[in-house]
Amino acid sequence: MAPSDPVKRLLDGLDADRPVLIAGPTASGKSALALAIAEAQGGTIVNADAIQVFDDWRVLTARPSAADESRAPHALYGHVPGDVAYSVGDWLREVSPLLAAGRVIVTGGTGLYFRALTEGLAEIPPTPAAVRAEAEDRLARDGLGALVAALDARTRGGIDLMNPRRVMRAWEVLTATGRGLTEWQADTPPPLLPLDRAQPLLVEAPPDWLNARIAGRFRAMVEGGALDEARANRPAWSPDRPSAKAIGAAELMAYLDGALSLDEAVERGTILTRQFAKRQRTWFRARMGGWRPVDARAL
């Protein structure tokens, strides 16, 4: 299919020798844009979605189809077993040789991946499960203020103290390593791909337009193979499985178990996807002000 006029104009403004970054909320057309760029100018499409790395949910996570993958080189899609933990550090290590091998078109909706790629990632040791459990217990028992009070002064001055997840993370790092989160971040190595060496595009979509697409896409995914994926994954299913974070996975399992009707599972999956897209838009607006906006409706 030939690119639309707006996409042609976008392509005309891109340097075919420089990497491209494409971020945006789910269902906004990022993968189609990446494919159009790769077909017109060349390059390897690199996944920057934390769930699309897993091999057990292709349809449900909207990974590129086999037909799309045959049209241009793709990397880091569906290459990790669903029961294996995969971190942003793992992703960066796998991206590094791809950057050295040629032009990349990095696309996805995981903002932390883009931030680590363009700003660097602090090499903080993994948090032991016991420390994480203790943080959750303390938050429930003593409240957020108690965790904040236990942080080092430098970290208290550098994070959002009203965000429970950020405060818990900071407390976990300090407890597990003896060093404050801000101190670790100060030792962040140089980024693999500084933003000024790339062409960053942020796909933006009006909420009403995107919500309608999400509703249609989620039902189409269920009817187009996601339910079959759920049946195939049911024997090894566990909510603790890393790939279980795929939106809609738990709802489809509940349908298979008879706890939900299919319509209820689809409705819940659609609502969760809309909520996720809203969080993505908020994150991107706060941290990607310097990225070139692209109207999703023109793709």
C-alpha positions in Angstrom: 0.0 0.0 0.0 1.4 3.4 -1.0 1.9 5.9 1.9 -0.7 8.6 2.4 0.2 12.2 1.5 0.9 13.2 5.1 3.2 10.2 5.5 5.0 11.0 2.2 5.6 14.5 3.5 6.9 13.1 6.8 9.3 10.7 4.9 10.5 13.6 2.8 11.6 15.4 5.9 13.6 12.4 7.4 17.3 11.8 6.9 17.6 8.2 5.6 21.0 7.8 7.3 19.9 8.7 10.8 18.0 6.5 13.4 14.3 7.2 14.0 12.5 6.9 17.3 8.7 6.5 17.2 6.8 6.7 20.5 3.1 7.0 21.1 0.1 5.4 22.9 -1.2 2.0 22.1 -3.3 1.6 18.9 -2.1 4.9 17.5 -0.4 3.5 14.4 3.2 3.5 15.4 4.0 0.1 13.8 2.5 1.1 10.5 4.5 4.3 10.4 7.7 2.4 11.3 7.0 0.0 8.4 6.4 2.8 6.0 9.7 4.4 6.9 11.6 1.1 6.7 10.1 0.2 3.3 10.8 3.7 1.8 14.2 4.4 3.3 15.6 1.1 4.8 16.4 0.2 8.3 15.6 -2.4 11.0 12.4 -1.9 13.0 13.3 -2.4 16.7 10.7 -3.1 19.3 10.5 -0.8 22.3 7.4 -2.3 23.9 8.0 -4.2 27.1 5.3 -6.8 26.5 5.9 -7.4 22.8 9.2 -9.0 23.6 7.5 -12.1 24.9 6.8 -15.1 22.6 3.4 -16.2 24.0 1.1 -13.3 23.1 1.5 -12.2 19.5 -2.1 -11.2 18.7 -3.1 -9.9 22.1 0.0 -7.6 22.3 -0.4 -6.4 18.7 3.0 -7.5 17.6 3.6 -7.1 13.9 2.2 -10.0 11.8 4.4 -12.4 10.0 3.4 -10.7 6.8 4.5 -7.3 8.1 7.8 -8.8 9.4 8.5 -10.2 5.9 8.4 -6.7 4.4 11.2 -5.2 6.5 13.8 -6.4 9.1 12.4 -6.6 12.6 14.2 -7.2 15.9 13.4 -7.9 19.5 9.9 -9.0 18.9 8.6 -12.2 20.6 12.1 -13.5 21.4 11.8 -14.0 25.2 9.9 -16.9 26.8 6.8 -15.7 28.7 8.1 -17.1 32.0 11.5 -15.3 31.8 11.9 -11.9 33.4 13.1 -9.2 31.0 14.3 -5.7 32.1 15.1 -2.4 30.5 18.7 -3.2 31.1 18.3 -6.5 29.1 16.7 -4.5 26.3 19.5 -2.0 26.2 22.1 -4.7 26.0 20.3 -6.2 23.0 19.8 -2.9 21.3 23.5 -1.9 21.5 24.7 -4.3 18.7 21.7 -3.3 16.5 22.7 0.4 16.7 26.2 -0.6 15.6 25.0 -2.7 12.7 23.1 0.0 10.8 20.1 2.3 10.8 17.3 1.5 13.3 13.7 2.6 13.6 12.9 2.1 17.2 9.1 2.0 17.9 6.9 1.2 20.9 5.0 2.5 23.8 7.3 1.9 26.7 8.6 5.3 27.7 11.2 4.0 30.0 12.9 2.2 27.1 13.2 5.4 25.2 14.4 7.3 28.2 17.1 4.7 29.0 18.2 4.7 25.3 18.5 8.5 25.0 19.4 9.5 28.5 21.2 6.4 29.9 20.2 3.9 32.6 21.5 3.7 36.2 22.9 0.3 36.8 21.0 -0.4 40.0 21.2 -4.0 41.2 17.8 -5.9 41.1 15.7 -5.5 44.2 15.3 -8.8 46.2 11.7 -10.0 46.4 11.8 -9.9 50.2 12.7 -6.2 50.2 9.9 -5.4 47.7 7.4 -7.3 49.9 8.6 -5.4 53.0 8.1 -2.1 51.1 4.5 -3.1 50.3 3.8 -4.1 53.8 5.2 -0.9 55.3 3.2 1.2 52.8 0.0 -0.6 53.8 0.8 -0.6 57.5 2.5 2.8 58.1 1.5 4.9 55.1 3.5 6.8 52.5 4.9 9.3 54.9 6.8 6.6 56.8 8.6 5.5 53.6 9.3 9.1 52.7 10.8 9.8 56.1 13.2 6.8 55.7 14.7 8.1 52.5 18.0 10.0 52.3 17.7 13.7 51.9 19.1 13.8 48.4 16.5 11.4 47.1 13.7 13.2 48.9 14.6 16.3 47.0 14.8 14.6 43.7 11.6 12.5 43.3 7.8 12.9 43.4 7.0 12.3 47.0 3.3 12.0 46.2 3.9 9.0 43.9 3.7 5.8 46.0 5.5 3.7 43.3 8.4 6.1 43.0 8.7 6.3 46.8 8.6 2.6 47.2 11.2 2.1 44.5 13.5 4.7 46.2 13.0 3.0 49.6 13.7 -0.4 48.1 16.9 0.8 46.4 18.2 2.4 49.6 17.3 -0.6 51.7 18.8 -3.2 49.3 22.0 -1.3 48.4 22.7 1.2 51.1 22.9 4.0 48.5 20.1 6.5 47.7 18.3 6.3 44.3 19.6 9.8 43.3 23.1 8.8 44.1 22.8 5.8 41.8 21.3 7.9 39.1 24.2 10.4 39.3 26.4 7.5 38.2 24.3 6.8 35.1 26.6 5.9 32.1 26.3 7.9 28.8 23.3 7.0 26.7 23.6 4.6 23.7 21.7 7.0 21.5 21.5 10.7 22.6 18.4 12.3 21.4 20.3 14.8 19.2 21.6 11.9 17.1 18.2 10.6 16.3 15.0 11.7 14.7 12.3 11.5 17.5 8.7 11.3 16.5 5.8 11.3 19.0 2.5 10.0 17.6 -0.3 11.9 19.2 -4.0 11.0 19.1 -7.2 12.7 20.5 -8.7 10.6 23.3 -12.1 10.1 21.7 -10.5 9.0 18.3 -8.1 6.7 20.1 -10.7 5.2 22.4 -12.8 4.2 19.4 -9.8 2.5 17.8 -9.0 0.7 21.0 -12.5 -0.7 21.3 -12.5 -1.9 17.7 -9.0 -3.3 17.9 -9.4 -5.2 21.1 -12.5 -7.1 19.8 -10.8 -7.7 16.5 -7.8 -9.2 18.4 -10.0 -11.5 20.3 -11.8 -12.6 17.2 -8.5 -12.8 15.2 -6.6 -15.2 17.4 -6.1 -13.8 20.9 -8.6 -16.2 22.3 -6.7 -19.1 20.7 -3.5 -17.8 22.3 -5.2 -17.7 25.7 -6.2 -21.4 25.3 -2.7 -22.3 24.3 -1.3 -20.4 27.3 -3.8 -21.7 29.8 -1.8 -24.8 31.0 1.2 -22.7 32.0 -0.8 -19.6 33.0 0.1 -17.7 36.2 -0.6 -14.1 37.1 3.1 -13.9 38.3 4.4 -14.8 34.8 6.2 -11.8 33.3 4.1 -12.0 30.1 0.9 -12.0 32.2 1.1 -8.2 32.2 -0.3 -8.3 28.6 -3.5 -6.2 28.8 -6.5 -8.5 28.5 -4.7 -11.7 29.3 -6.2 -12.1 32.8 -9.6 -11.3 31.4 -9.4 -13.9 28.7 -8.3 -16.5 31.2 -11.2 -15.6 33.4 -13.5 -16.2 30.4 -11.9 -19.6 29.8 -12.5 -20.4 33.5 -16.1 -19.4 33.3 -15.7 -16.4 35.6 -16.6 -13.9 32.8 -18.7 -13.9 29.7 -16.7 -13.2 26.5 -18.4 -9.8 26.2 -17.4 -9.0 29.8 -13.8 -10.0 29.1 -13.8 -7.8 26.0 -15.3 -4.9 27.8 -12.8 -5.1 30.7 -9.9 -5.5 28.3 -11.0 -2.5 26.4 -11.3 -0.4 29.5 -7.9 -1.4 30.7 -6.4 -0.6 27.4 -8.0 2.9 27.4 -6.6 3.5 30.9 -3.2 2.4 29.8 -3.2 4.7 26.8 -4.2 7.6 29.1 -1.2 6.9 31.3 1.0 6.7 28.2 -0.2 10.1 26.9 0.4 11.7 30.3 4.0 10.2 30.5 4.9 11.3 27.0 3.5 14.8 27.4 5.6 15.3 30.6 8.9 13.9 29.2 8.9 14.2 25.4 8.3 17.9 24.8 11.2 18.1 22.4 9.9 15.2 20.2 8.3 16.0 16.8 4.6 15.6 17.0 2.8 13.4 14.4 -1.0 13.4 14.2 -2.1 9.8 14.4 -5.2 10.6 12.3 -3.0 11.3 9.3 -1.3 7.9 9.4 
